[in-house]
């Protein structure tokens, strides 16, 4: 098995491409060993590597975020080994995804606001998410305030904590949404 690696715009995150499906249901993120235990044998193995902070699975890739105090050459072989072991042994990547997928929307929208939210989600799904997936991340809709025009987005994988994430939100996504959906005035990261 050959696993390719790619740098991401986030120097603390590296993208691993095992050449097969990883998480075809979309994307899922694990923020620590306690969150992965009993839910993902692969995430659990990767998070046991000293210095690994977060693991994100996309449809055909794994992104791993490390602590700043650790260098990639010291932990990359262990991460590659964990990925290879999981796939060659035929272990499942995820066994229990409950509560770990896309954040739940807590707000419902009516009338014009519902139409605006549908336009925002369509633009995110067709233009933004495929582009950020190439960099090992994901961006999901969180909220839209019809009165202020503010859109809030969740940044995951390589996008979370990336030094260029503010630039991505402001110069890229905000400008695009404001162009296609005039009701949008600003885009912010959901915390």
C-alpha positions, 0 to 999 in steps of 0.5 A: 500500500502506498500512501501519498502525503500533501502539505496544506496551507496550514503548516500544523496540518498534513494531508494523507491520501491512502488511495482508497475510500476513507469516509464516504459519508462526508467528513468527520473530525476527532479532537482528541483521543477521548473522542475517538476511543471506541468510535474510530480505530484509525483515529484512535491509533493516530491520536496515540502518536505523541504530538498529534492534536486532531484527526479529520477524515474526508471521503478519500483523505485523512488530515492530521494536525500536530502540536507546534512543539513537534516536527513532522519528520518525527511523527509522520512515520508513525502516522503512516504506519497507523493508516497502513495498519488499519487498511491492510488489517481491514479494520473499519475507519469509523465504528460510531459516528454519532454526534461527530459529523456535521454540526447540527443546525439549531435554527430553522428559517422561514420565508425569504430567510429559508431561500437565502440559506438554501442559496448559501448552502448550495454555493458552499457545497458546489464552489467552496467545499470541493476547493477546501477539500483539496487542501484537506479541510471542510467548511460547513454552514452554521448560521445566518442572521437575516437582520444583520446579513451575517453568515457563520461557518464551521471550519474543519480539518486543515481549515481549522486553525489555519493562518490563512483561514481569515483570508479564505473567509474574508477575501474568498468566501465572503466576496463570493457570497456577497456577489451571489447573495446580496443579503449577505453582509459579512462572513464569520467563523463559528466558534 
